[in-house]
Amino acid sequence: MGKSVRLTVLSLVVVAAVGYLILTGVRQTGMQYMTVTELARLDRAPKAEGFRLDGTVAPGSVVYDQRRPRLQFKMTDGKENIAVVYDGLKPDAFADGREVVVEGAYRHSDRALHASKLVTKCPSKYEAQGLGKDRS
Amino acid sequence: MSELGRLALLLGFACSLFAVGSIAWGLRTGLSGPLRSGRRAVWAVCGLALLAMILLERALLTRDMSYRYVAEHTSKDLPLHYAFTSLWAGQEGSLLLWLLILSAYGSAFLFAYRKRLDPFYDAVAMVVASVMVFFTGLLSFVCSPFRILATPPPDGMGLNPLLQDPGMMIHPPILYTGYVGFIIPFGFAIAVLLTNRSGTRWIEEVRRWTLFCWGFLGVGILLGARWAYIELGWGGYWGWDPVENASLMPWLVGTAFVHSVMIEQRRGMLKTWNIALIVLTFELSIFGTFLTRSGVLTSVHSFAESNIGPWFLGFILLSSTIATALILYRKALLESENRMDAVVSREGSFLFNNVLFVALTFATFLGTTFPVLSEAVTGTKISVSAPFFNRVNVPIALTLLLLTGAGPVLSWKRATASVLKRNFVLPAFMGILATLVALPFGATGIYTLVCIFAAAFVTTTIIMEFARGIQARKSVETGALPSQVVNLVQKNKRRYGGYIVHAGMVILFVGVLGSSVFQKEAHGPLRNGEALAIGPYTLTLRGVTEQQKQNASLTTAILDVKREGKFVGTEHASKALYSKSQQPMTEVALRTTPAEDLYMILGGVNEDGTTSIQAYINPLVSFVWVGGLVMVFGTIIALSDKMRLRREEKFAP
């Protein structure tokens, strides 16, 4: 049964190759998901480099240098703050109090996250709450 | 009026339930009466869904702010055409559109098979009706689009500026036509299992339905990419965002299916696999809707978080469990008629293609849901993004591209050494030649070189196939070359349509390669008269204007564009500030040539009077869109082929 052996070997090779790609991919590009509080309360430099943080833009903390362009702000989850530095244009939906997700490298020395990606969630759901109750 | 809307959906729910029950009863007893009433109930749901849509549209167009949905998604200053399309701006309306398309598919299906009084088709209709139960139920009891506000506001919240784009008017309906359409193949698969029907007629029918919605899904994905490119203003069109992945996954599995179905038609093999692929495609379509709408994952495209997530998850679990149980229960029905003869054969390459497509889907799925999965398994949430997908998916996709050239020219059953030599020496030579030519132009990196090799390799095999076909018809064909090509394609639309799709894919790959590897970026603050250099271009700022539009104020930078010192045009990069939401919205200035796009973004006017401009050169982006169009063209040709049935199938009931 040389043929079925060959088929099995071929499938195994594909599965192994894809498995290898996924494993090394996760190891090298995976980012740890943390809350602002978790990251802010670390007392020593974390092992992992890449982080992904969810939080809101602390009102009044935004400093935007449009000329570079560089965006700096504090991200908060209501308890703690983390400074975020993002080199790039300010996204359209970015504003005080908006929910944002940032990805990047955390440097413990200056306690700042150097973001390579910044996603602003759409604000519509907050506004919608202002409409009040349904007629019963 | 809102009561009427609610009533329509409630009646739709009742009719769907009735259709399922009545058809089930008819199938069980063999009575034709219940089957007929069940079919009629499916039609009725379509009418009721249409009525509900008209009622909601009426409210949207008249801006009846007592409707919660209208107040949430429109405003009085919204242009009329966007008020019309804001039907699918929010969740409730999107689900209504889902239902409408679903019931339209159900009716179209019944219409197409109205003359075939075979309970098999009733079983398909029953599956469609059970999905209708889910959607009418959701719209009636969980998230009704006809909620009325206790105190209507004087004006609405306005439509999300990102959705105020011509592309967004048609992208969702087309994407949904693709997504939802997989209900029909799914219905066929379940009906085969339910009725224990052997035979292959259904597989030819299902191939055509699948190709239809597969084509629409592809167009939907491309329109989404085009929208992201023009509206999101980050210079790219694909970011491996969860919602993008969600639409890609059913397309990938659907692609695997349209290939492997050929093996089943030709050789009676892979029956279980094919049914599994159909089921998976459908479940992934539902999963896609779930991802877009549930807010489980953060995405630039997720416009609302909501309470419908658990319902969708429950529906996916239930339907896939039933499908799996049926597959196991009917194992005997799905026995293969033949065995694989050799690994190096058409079958072998298709099998390899399928394994790779499923692997690609698996990797995409894993990456997309990784935060949720890793938290469940290890307790820490790990997230992966674009670098992961590029790392994992690019090599798989490139292997698939190579197979695109190899698969179709391998012979069925077993490819001999002489076949391999005849079919592969020239393409491989052309591939190497193209790679060598590309080297001095700065092509480095293994993936870039493999992609260039593969593109030339596949193109050559496709041209050779056409040339061979024309050569074979030399005796009957005397016209000019173009007419010979047209006649050749008409002789075997399915085959050559397929080659055209492959050619489109090659073009698309070249576009992706060019725009991802060779992208250039430049930015800077400019004073009036100052210039920004990028590649062969210089952009000179002529001035900035302010202007008031219907529902936004517009700041525009006027740029004179020179290419290699020669003036080529004036471009306008803008930022709109929408009066309702006070949200700025970048409007990109785009200068498209076949070879490259010049993409210009206005950052804003600075306090010191300078203006921030960011520019990209995206080489070969137009190839992405053109490749997509060629694929659509090929799909239409393949679809226009007649039904191909074996003799015994023609007379099958």
Interface residues (C-beta under 8 A of the other chain):
Chain A: K3 S4 R6 L7 L10 S11 V14 V15 V18 L21 I22 T24 G25 V26 Q28 T29 G30 M31 Q32 Y33 M34 R52 D54 Q66 R67 P69 L89 K90 D92 A93 A95 V101 E103 K117 V119 K121 C122 P123 S124 K125 E127 A128 L131 G132 K133 D134 R135 S136
Chain B: R68 A71 E72 R147 I148 L149 A150 T151 P153 M157 N160 P161 L162 G233 T298 S299 V300 S302 F303 A304 E305 M340 D341 A342 V343 G348 L351 F352 V355 L356 A359 F362 A363 L366 G367 F370 P371 E375 T380 K381 I382 S383 V384 S385 A386 P387 F388 R391 V392 P395 I396 H523 G524 P525 S581 Q583 P584 M585 T586 I601 G603 G604 N606 D608 T610 S612 Q614
